[in-house]
């Protein structure tokens, strides 16, 4: 009960001073992480977390299921956003290259680590999440087109990395170190069942909810409850059928998204807010994980270098290469590469790997997760304001002030206009993890 009271007080205090804290890039995830570190530190901490492993794994997967579902339904302009070609380049070219570079960096730094474990590390550190640096899509000094691409990519890349993570984890945890064929036998059927379950739940639920609304059988408040249960329903159906729940939840969101745009405004608010609260609880618990990792002595200079490479070279170089031949200027390509903070996806994948691995490998993966997330909060949080001020001083290029953007969405204009059926305007799903509305 004391933990609940303290967490609620932290949320209340942050709600009162969020505007002032935003000037210093202090987001809610950062506040909850700092509180978790302070309140679980020392030999006699205020809070001690002792959660059974089996229960913890299901809780973490359930939280990720809700967040992945919301990501898939809340990207402005459809599943690929308003810049689908640029989004596809980042997802289909830059993301695989980033995973490959992270894998190679691990092979160079961590001698003796298995190939599967190195792939697990790559899938843990490369998914991006805007929570640690939400100002990337809030600050209107950064060109609108860049914010649109960042928002769309961050909403989709963790769902695409999830199957690769599962595949790598299956290989890393296989008894006796079986090879690719054995890992595939274990992982691929689970992935196929998850995709099938998510597609069936998402498509059928979208159709049923829309029919109920059209025939006057339901109300808007009831629709919000109906949408809230969908990621958990997809998760449960997939688990019963032998599939992975959070992959199913993401697929359900993909199939639900086209119909979601036709539902009343606010239909997705409840699932977004529940996802926010659950993810903030994870940030608080992660503070305790940081303390445990620091005390365990698993952080080495190789871990620090690997995390920094994952945040910089392994992200920026593939993005720059993927955008060659587009109308994105070289400077803006670097900004898109820089705009890759790590947050809840890295945290959850790292925790799941920790729960499934054994021996020193689990502590090793957890150390990499901790250093990567904490470094991202520092690096991206402190540098966001510098990037925004640079754009504020620079003269806008023609493509940034005119182009094909509607007047309401141009930088410096009145802001993104919410079309009928939009839930929270252009950046709804990005501030649900700790930011405030633009």
Order of alpha helices (4+ residues) and beta strands (2+ residues): alpha-alpha-alpha-alpha-alpha-alpha-alpha-alpha-alpha-alpha-alpha-alpha-alpha-alpha-alpha-alpha-alpha-alpha-alpha
